[in-house]
Amino acid sequence: MWGSHPDPSLSDLGLSQAETVARRLDALGIDHLISSPLKRCRETARPLEKAVRRESSIHHEIAEIPVPNDIDDHRTWLMTVMNGSWADAQITADLRLWRAAIGHTLTNLGQDTIIFSHFVAINAAVGLATGRTELTVFQPGHASVTVLDANEGILSLIELGDESPISMA
């Protein structure tokens, strides 16, 4: 069930999607790869890592949104937060710093990079690039490709990835 495991593995479908997206990304000729440390991103990155014969460097800054320690029901908290904005009261200073760290990481890469990240982290980056304040700007599908540009410290959106409504059941 969505939101019930802190670090799930990919399903068989997810592994197949990772193979498909690896072929698409390999064609770009970019061999600088970074990944969230979480399992599903690491597993998604593996087919491309194999193709380019290079491992992703791990960046904790692009991991999924951290759930505060005092939250017992992670799923309910995530659903509430994802329907809100960065200005909402339940968005702590730590979460705002996490979002800022994503922006800082992306604007300071210095080269074309393929990044394996997560739903809310991708939305945070797109929100920063577009000036939008809601946590869920769009619903990136599994293994979709969103393209951003960082130029002189400014993040901009080039292309949103394919969307797929998430199932919260």
C-alpha positions, 0 to 999 in steps of 0.5 A, a space after each residue: 500500500 502507498 505510503 506504508 513502507 519507508 523504503 520500498 523496492 520496485 515491483 516487477 513492473 517498476 523494474 521493467 519501467 526502469 529498463 525502458 527509461 534507461 534506454 531513453 536516457 542512454 540515448 541522451 549521452 549524459 553520463 553524470 548520474 546522481 540518485 537518492 539513497 532510497 532503494 527505489 531510485 537506486 533500483 531505477 538507476 541500475 539499468 542506466 548505470 550498467 549501460 554507461 558503466 558508471 554508478 550514480 553518486 548518492 545525494 541525500 538532498 534529493 531523497 523523498 520528503 522527510 517525515 517529521 519524527 513526531 508523525 505516527 501515521 506517515 500515510 495520512 501526513 503525506 496525503 495532507 501535506 501533498 494537498 497543501 502548499 509550502 506556506 501551510 502551518 504543517 510545513 516546518 522549517 526543516 521541510 522548507 530547508 529540504 526544499 531549498 537544498 533541492 534547489 541548491 543541489 540542482 542549480 550547482 551541478 555544473 553539468 548535464 546530469 540525470 537524477 533519480 528522485 521521488 514524487 515530492 522532491 520532483 514536485 519541489 524542484 518543479 515548483 521552484 522552477 515555476 514559482 508555484 507554491 503547492 506541494 503537488 504541482 503535477 503527478 509525475 508517473 513512475 520512471 517519467 522524465 522531467 527536464 529542468 535547466 539551471 543557468 546562473 543559479 536560476 532553475 527553469 522548467 523545460 519539460 514535465 514528465 509523463 503524468 500518472 495519477 497516484 493511487 492512495 489506496 
